[in-house]
Amino acid sequence: LEAGASADLRDTEHVRVALAHGNVEMMRQLCQHGAKLPADWISSKSPYQLSTQMSNSMPSDMVQAINDCLRTRQLRMCAARGDLKGVLQCHRRGVDINARNCHGSTAVLCAMLHG
């Protein structure tokens, strides 16, 4: 990925392979480089974490990596919408305010461009 390989922004195959092999580091790298996340992860009732049902079927370190990814994504989405309450909630949950997406955008840049 650092050398320019695709994180697969259009489908979730790489993410599913990392999950199937239990490769937590690969999952973290894919998330940091903007890999598309499965819709059922994003559309769960809590945008900050996987559902309990999904979490129970995965190793805890994998759940933590995915939840970290979901939280940083949610932070940027709140910033882009101008949702200060949501940004503060993310900050209280310990989300890294300086986390970047695949384009290098932080929450501040998302807020400046879209919020």
C-alpha positions in Angstrom: 0.0 0.0 0.0 2.8 2.4 0.9 4.3 1.7 -2.6 1.1 2.5 -4.4 -0.9 -0.7 -4.4 -4.7 -0.2 -4.4 -6.6 -0.3 -1.1 -9.7 -1.1 -3.2 -11.9 1.9 -3.0 -14.8 0.4 -5.0 -15.5 -3.0 -3.4 -14.8 -4.7 -0.1 -12.9 -7.7 -1.3 -9.5 -6.8 0.4 -11.2 -6.0 3.7 -13.0 -9.4 3.6 -9.8 -11.2 2.8 -8.1 -9.5 5.8 -11.0 -10.5 8.0 -11.0 -14.1 6.7 -7.3 -14.5 7.5 -7.5 -12.7 10.8 -4.9 -10.3 9.7 -5.4 -7.3 12.0 -2.4 -5.3 10.7 -3.7 -5.7 7.1 -7.1 -4.5 8.3 -5.5 -1.4 9.9 -3.5 -0.6 6.8 -6.5 -0.9 4.5 -8.6 1.3 6.8 -5.8 3.9 6.9 -5.6 3.9 3.1 -9.3 4.3 2.5 -10.5 0.8 1.6 -14.3 0.6 1.2 -16.0 -0.9 4.2 -18.9 -3.3 4.0 -22.2 -1.5 4.1 -23.5 -3.7 6.9 -20.6 -2.4 9.1 -21.4 1.2 8.3 -25.2 1.0 8.5 -25.3 -0.6 11.9 -27.3 1.2 14.6 -24.1 2.7 16.1 -21.9 4.4 13.6 -19.0 4.1 16.1 -18.8 0.4 16.4 -19.8 -2.9 14.9 -23.0 -4.5 16.1 -22.8 -6.9 19.0 -23.7 -9.8 16.7 -20.9 -9.0 14.3 -18.4 -8.4 17.1 -19.1 -11.7 18.7 -18.1 -13.5 15.6 -14.6 -11.9 15.3 -11.5 -11.8 17.5 -11.4 -8.9 19.8 -8.3 -7.3 18.2 -9.9 -7.4 14.8 -13.1 -5.8 16.3 -10.9 -3.1 17.9 -9.2 -2.3 14.5 -12.5 -2.1 12.7 -14.1 0.0 15.4 -11.2 2.4 15.3 -11.7 2.7 11.5 -15.5 3.3 11.9 -14.9 6.0 14.6 -12.4 8.0 12.5 -14.7 7.7 9.5 -17.6 9.0 11.7 -15.4 11.9 12.9 -14.7 13.0 9.3 -18.4 12.6 8.3 -19.5 14.8 11.3 -16.9 17.4 10.5 -18.0 17.5 6.8 -21.6 18.0 7.8 -20.7 20.7 10.3 -22.0 18.6 13.1 -20.1 20.1 16.1 -21.9 17.9 18.6 -20.9 14.8 16.7 -17.3 15.9 16.4 -17.2 16.5 20.2 -18.7 13.1 20.8 -16.0 11.5 18.7 -13.4 13.5 20.5 -14.8 12.3 23.9 -14.6 8.7 22.6 -10.9 9.2 22.0 -10.9 9.4 18.2 -7.7 10.8 16.8 -8.6 14.2 15.5 -5.5 14.2 13.2 -6.4 10.8 11.6 -6.3 11.1 7.8 -8.3 9.3 5.1 -7.0 7.9 1.9 -6.8 11.5 0.4 -4.8 12.8 3.4 -7.8 14.8 4.7 -8.2 15.3 8.4 -11.5 16.2 10.1 -10.4 19.9 10.1 -9.9 19.8 6.3 -13.3 18.0 5.8 -15.0 20.7 7.9 -13.3 23.5 5.9 -14.2 21.9 2.5 -17.7 20.7 3.3 -18.9 21.8 6.7 
